Amino acid sequence: MTRAGGRSPLAPRRTLPATVVDDTVAAAAILLDKWHPDEDSFGSSLFLDSTPDEVDAFLRAAKDLHRAMLFYASGVATTADALHAGGHGLIHAQELLDTAMRRLQRELQLLLTSLPAVLRFRQDDDDGEVDDDHEQDDDQSLMDTCAHLRVVAEAMMAAGYGKECVSIFKARRRAAVTANLQRLHGFSLSPQHAQVHKLSWEQVDAKIQSWLAGARVAFTSVFSAERELCDRVFIGDNEGVGDAVFGAIADDHATNILAVAEAAVGRARRAPERLFRVLDVHDALTETILPAIVSAFGEKSEVTSRAATLVTTKVSEAVRSMVASFEAAIEKEPSKGTVPGGAVHPLTRYVMNYLSFLADYENALAHIYFYQQGVGVGADQFTDTSSLASGSMGSSSDLSSSSSSSPALSVWSNPIGWLVHVLLRKLDAKAGSYREPALSYLFLANNTHYVAKKVGGGTKLERILGEEWAEAQMAKARGYVDVYVRAAWGSKVLRGGAVEEAVVQMVAMQEKWVAADDEMGEALRAAAKEAVVPMYRLFYRRQGAVARLTPGDVITMIDGLFGGRNAGAGDESVAAAGRRRSSQQQQQQQEVPVEIKNGNTRRQRVTITD
């Protein structure tokens, strides 16, 4: 009861800002009723099924509710009743904001679900125009969805619901990436690498081939597209959040894919025939996968570090180990193991064919041997991930020029050149096992010629070893031919004596000797004729009356050696010469002394037969 004359107390007056805030909250409540997350049974989407104006209005309402909460919590009112009213306003605004965020969480799920199974963002540097209207519509739809995701993420982050936003985004996109990798490329989060040691090499080899195709697409397409999506959704102040989200989605997938290669490479160690598959892994990593990893995951990421270690340590060590095993296999080849007729040795063919295939990987060998030793450019270049990403680790021409300028050839200066050197050294040792010196030099001529032919003619081996090297080996082969001629013909034919018999003997001895190819056969025959025929012509002019073979016969016999056009004609020439001599003897008439009665003698022509 008030005192007489006293005034009744008045209700506290609301300030103008408080009234505006109340009206703003009331307007937001009306909009939220339409898009209430608990009452929408048709699954419609605010972003996909309404107008842009309604989307903007909803986002503004969410911001207004957040501002209202801050206003009510600021304690601007000064009376108890006003503070009490502000408390109710805070609770009401909080409830409405939570409803708005639940709606945005649902929108986030709907938008993520609407993304295509395989993301493909058209880059600014893509050549050409879009092929058709349908593809253009798909591109625009993807861009629109990314824009919607971005504004949803920004609204939730700004309202303090970043944890919920990140949780939904990670869960949905991680599931999508897992399904994509499994469906398209056979990768899964299960520890596939743990099973590799139980497989045969044929199974491992098939797995590597599958890995080469799948890993390239995984890193250049799947992970790069996921990186692009995160960059488009989490931008500005949320960029760090995007990095963390992408890492949570992709890191363990990427690590598991690399682990498969690590295990497979480990199975290939010290087996030279598996070298090429390991080099395939090296090339895929350095040329495609590592640059894509650096671009998507960043230079300092664990995934990049693991990939770089795989290249510079595990793959490179496996390659060096297999090259060393191949060198040891050449060295262990028995030096006494010769081939009939001085032919090209199977070891020569195998090694040169192996090196011809190995030449396809000249850049990989340069990276593994040349740059990792710090020749010319510094040892840290190969392990610098920026160099790996840009592919600026040099070329095989650097390796070739280094080996040509190096005073001593080694496996580190030029592994292919070194292996050829080891082969030639082994061939020298094998040549010494022949009893006939001529056959020894024929063996060297054939094998050196084969090596020179495999290198020359514009091949990749010639690019690595050099045109001058190939020409020098060809000259060396011609030198062996000259020595062979002196050894085969010189001691018995060119030094006089029983020339005819010596020719017959040497032709008979060489009938089963072989030439590396037609070119070498022609060179051998030409060199032999050049050395023998002039000498035999001189002999024939002096003693032709008793000679069975004419110079033409000798030429025919030599032309039959080493697979020539008159092969097998040696015996026929000797037989024909014998028949000619026999016929001449049967028709030959000689003068013999005949005694007559008066004691005198006269000469009478009679026919003498054998």
C-alpha positions, 0 to 999 in steps of 0.5 A, spaced: 500 500 500 502 506 497 503 512 502 498 518 501 500 522 495 505 517 493 506 515 486 505 508 484 512 505 481 512 504 473 514 498 469 522 499 467 522 502 460 525 498 454 530 502 451 530 502 443 535 497 442 532 492 446 525 493 442 529 492 436 532 486 438 526 483 440 523 485 434 528 481 430 528 475 434 520 475 433 521 475 425 527 470 425 522 465 429 517 466 424 522 464 418 524 458 422 517 456 423 517 455 416 524 451 415 524 448 422 528 441 422 524 437 426 517 439 422 520 438 414 518 431 413 519 432 405 526 432 405 526 439 402 532 443 402 533 451 403 538 451 398 536 447 393 529 448 393 527 455 395 529 462 392 536 465 393 532 471 397 529 466 402 536 463 403 539 470 404 533 471 409 535 465 413 542 466 413 541 474 416 536 471 421 541 466 423 546 472 424 541 476 427 540 471 433 547 470 434 547 478 435 541 478 439 544 473 444 550 477 445 546 483 446 542 480 451 548 477 455 552 484 455 547 486 461 546 493 458 539 494 462 540 497 469 534 495 473 532 488 475 526 487 471 530 489 465 535 484 466 530 479 468 527 480 461 534 480 458 535 473 461 529 470 458 531 474 451 537 470 451 534 463 452 529 464 447 534 467 442 539 461 444 533 456 442 532 459 436 539 459 434 540 452 435 534 451 431 537 455 425 544 451 426 540 444 426 537 446 420 544 448 417 547 442 419 541 438 415 542 443 409 550 441 410 548 434 409 543 435 403 548 439 400 554 434 401 549 428 398 548 432 392 555 432 390 557 427 384 560 421 386 567 423 382 569 430 383 572 434 377 573 441 377 575 445 371 581 448 372 583 455 369 588 452 364 584 447 361 584 447 354 578 448 349 571 449 351 566 444 354 564 439 350 556 439 351 551 443 354 550 437 359 557 437 361 557 445 362 550 444 367 554 439 371 560 444 372 555 450 374 551 445 378 558 443 382 560 450 383 553 452 385 553 447 391 560 449 393 558 456 394 552 453 398 557 449 402 561 455 403 556 460 406 553 454 410 560 453 413 561 460 414 554 461 418 556 455 422 563 457 424 560 464 425 555 462 430 560 458 434 558 451 431 564 450 427 565 443 431 558 440 428 560 443 421 567 440 421 564 433 424 559 432 418 563 435 413 569 430 415 564 424 416 560 425 409 567 426 405 571 421 408 565 416 406 565 418 399 573 418 398 573 411 401 567 409 396 571 412 390 577 409 392 575 402 393 570 402 387 574 405 382 581 403 384 581 397 389 584 401 395 581 400 402 583 402 409 585 395 410 592 394 411 593 391 404 601 392 405 601 387 410 599 381 406 604 383 400 609 378 403 605 372 403 604 373 395 608 370 390 612 375 385 607 374 380 602 376 384 606 382 387 607 384 380 600 384 378 599 388 384 604 393 382 601 394 375 594 395 378 597 400 383 601 404 378 594 405 375 590 406 381 595 411 385 596 416 379 588 417 379 588 417 386 593 422 387 592 426 381 584 426 381 581 424 387 585 427 392 586 433 388 579 434 387 578 433 395 583 438 396 579 443 391 573 442 395 576 443 402 579 450 399 572 452 396 568 451 402 573 453 408 576 460 405 579 466 409 579 465 416 577 458 415 583 456 411 586 453 417 580 449 418 580 446 411 587 444 411 585 440 418 579 437 414 582 435 408 588 431 412 582 428 416 579 425 410 585 423 406 591 422 410 590 415 412 588 413 405 594 416 402 599 413 407 596 406 406 596 407 398 604 409 399 605 403 404 603 398 398 608 400 394 613 400 400 611 393 401 612 391 394 618 394 392 621 391 398 619 384 395 623 386 389 630 387 392 636 384 389 632 380 383 635 384 377 629 381 373 624 385 377 628 392 376 624 395 371 617 394 375 621 398 381 623 403 376 616 404 374 614 405 381 620 410 381 617 414 375 610 414 377 612 417 384 617 422 381 613 424 375 606 424 377 604 422 384 609 426 388 608 433 385 600 431 386 602 430 393 606 436 394 600 440 391 594 437 395 598 435 402 603 441 402 611 440 402 611 439 410 606 434 410 607 427 413 604 424 407 609 428 402 615 426 407 613 419 407 613 419 399 619 423 398 622 417 403 619 412 399 623 415 392 629 417 395 631 411 400 626 405 399 625 405 391 632 408 390 636 403 395 632 397 391 634 399 384 641 400 386 641 393 390 638 390 383 643 393 379 649 391 383 646 384 383 646 384 375 653 386 375 655 380 380 651 376 376 655 378 370 662 377 374 660 370 376 659 368 369 664 362 368 670 365 364 671 358 361 664 358 358 665 359 351 660 358 345 662 354 339 664 357 332 666 364 336 659 366 336 655 372 340 655 369 347 648 368 350 651 373 356 652 378 351 645 378 348 642 378 354 646 383 357 645 388 351 637 387 351 637 388 358 641 394 358 636 396 352 630 396 356 634 399 362 635 405 357 628 407 357 629 409 364 635 413 363 632 419 367 630 415 373 637 412 373 640 419 373 636 421 379 638 415 383 645 415 381 647 422 379 643 427 383 643 423 390 651 423 390 651 431 389 654 431 382 654 438 379 648 440 383 648 439 390 646 433 394 640 436 397 636 437 390 633 430 390 630 430 397 628 437 396 620 436 395 619 443 391 624 440 386 620 433 386 614 437 385 616 441 379 620 435 376 626 440 375 631 434 377 635 434 371 635 430 365 639 424 362 644 428 358 647 431 365 648 424 366 651 422 360 656 429 360 658 427 367 660 420 365 664 423 359 668 428 363 669 424 369 676 421 369 674 414 371 668 410 369 664 408 375 657 405 376 655 412 380 657 416 374 654 412 369 651 405 371 649 403 364 656 405 361 659 401 367 655 395 366 657 395 359 664 395 361 663 389 366 660 385 360 666 387 355 671 385 361 668 378 362 668 377 354 675 379 354 676 373 359 672 368 356 676 369 349 682 367 353 679 360 353 679 358 346 685 354 344 685 357 337 688 364 337 684 366 331 677 363 334 679 367 340 679 374 336 673 372 332 669 371 338 671 378 340 670 381 333 663 378 333 661 380 340 664 387 340 660 388 333 654 386 337 655 391 342 656 396 338 650 395 333 646 395 339 648 401 342 649 405 335 644 407 330 640 413 334 638 408 340 637 410 347 643 407 349 647 411 344 644 417 347 647 415 354 653 412 352 655 417 346 655 416 338 663 416 339 663 411 344 659 406 339 664 408 333 670 406 337 667 400 339 665 398 332 673 400 330 675 396 335 671 390 332 674 391 326 681 391 329 679 384 332 677 382 325 684 384 322 688 380 328 683 374 326 685 374 319 693 374 321 692 369 326 687 364 322 691 365 315 698 369 316 701 363 319 700 358 314 698 361 308 701 368 308 708 365 310 709 361 304 710 353 304 705 349 302 700 354 300 694 350 297 694 345 302 694 351 308 688 354 304 684 347 304 686 346 311 684 353 314 677 353 310 676 346 313 677 349 320 673 355 319 667 352 316 663 351 323 665 358 325 660 363 325 659 371 324 655 375 328 650 378 323 651 378 315 655 385 316 660 382 320 660 375 315 661 380 309 667 384 313 670 377 315 670 374 308 672 381 305 678 381 310 680 374 308 680 375 301 684 381 301 689 377 305 689 371 302 687 371 294 693 376 292 698 371 295 695 365 292 695 368 285 702 369 286 703 362 288 699 360 282 703 364 277 709 360 279 706 353 280 700 353 277 702 347 273 701 343 279 696 347 283 689 344 284 686 350 286 685 356 281 685 363 285 677 363 283 677 356 287 680 360 293 675 366 292 669 361 292 671 357 298 672 363 302 666 366 300 662 360 303 665 361 310 661 365 315 654 364 312 656 367 305 652 366 299 657 360 297 656 356 303 658 349 303 662 350 297 669 349 299 669 341 299 666 342 292 671 347 290 676 342 292 673 336 289 672 340 282 679 342 282 681 334 283 677 332 277 680 338 273 687 335 275 685 328 274 682 330 267 689 334 265 693 328 267 689 323 263 690 327 257 697 329 258 702 326 253 710 326 255 716 324 251 720 318 253 726 315 251 725 309 247 731 304 245 732 302 238 736 296 235 742 300 232 744 303 239 741 310 238 735 313 241 729 317 239 724 320 243 717 318 242 711 321 244 706 317 248 700 317 253 701 316 260 696 314 264 695 313 272 
